[in-house]
Amino acid sequence: MTAAHHESDPLIKYLNELQPLRKEIIERVKTETFKIFVRKNEVLPNLSDVGSDCLFFIVKGLVRAFVMDEGKDITAWLTDENHLVGSIRNPGTLIPTYQEQYQALEDSELLILPYRFIDDIYAQFPETNILARKLLAIHYHMSQERSILSRIPSAEIRYKQFKIGYPNIKSRVPLKFLASYLGMRIETLSRIRKKEKN
């Protein structure tokens, strides 16, 4: 006989693999998180629309972060299942230059983690601060990889590195968003992909 599945099980599994969680934390995760469904191409709800500042955990689907600069849509990053999405809060008072928005590139299932809940478990369960450090390291590494990728001068090598670094999503991202993410024109990316096929 197996235990009943809970909608937050994928998140609990992900976090538990990083840092074993005691039963009380798991129960809090189950009561404080909730699932939303976002259709393909829909922009994720404004964080304030879901009740408070929060993070999203991708259970199923593909999400991009983007910013608008003088009317131009720029894809900042792309991520898929079993990743957290959202702005990392600055403990200082710096206001971000650009406000990131998030868009589902596929029909997606997301879990909402309110920051209020995150702050509560940090205070109540000291071991969750170890988990926070590990999550921060993962996100810093991903940010560093994106930064290096954006500085490679050759468009062809940038695309090749993207395919190596993102094997699970390389064929799931629409051409215009992938070109934006890689800092090249759609025509350039089309030419590179056509050359590869030949």
Secondary structure, 3 states (H helix, E strand, C coil): CCCCCCCCHHHHHHHHHHCCCCHHHHHHHHHHCEEEEECCCCECCCHHHHCCCEEEEEEECCEEEEEEECCEEEEEEEECCCCEECCCCCCCCCCCCCCCEEEECCCEEEEEEEHHHHHHHHHHCCCHHHHHHHHHHHHHHHHHHHHHHHHCCCHHHHHHHHHHHCCCCCCCCCHHHHHHHCCCCHHHHHHHHHHHHC
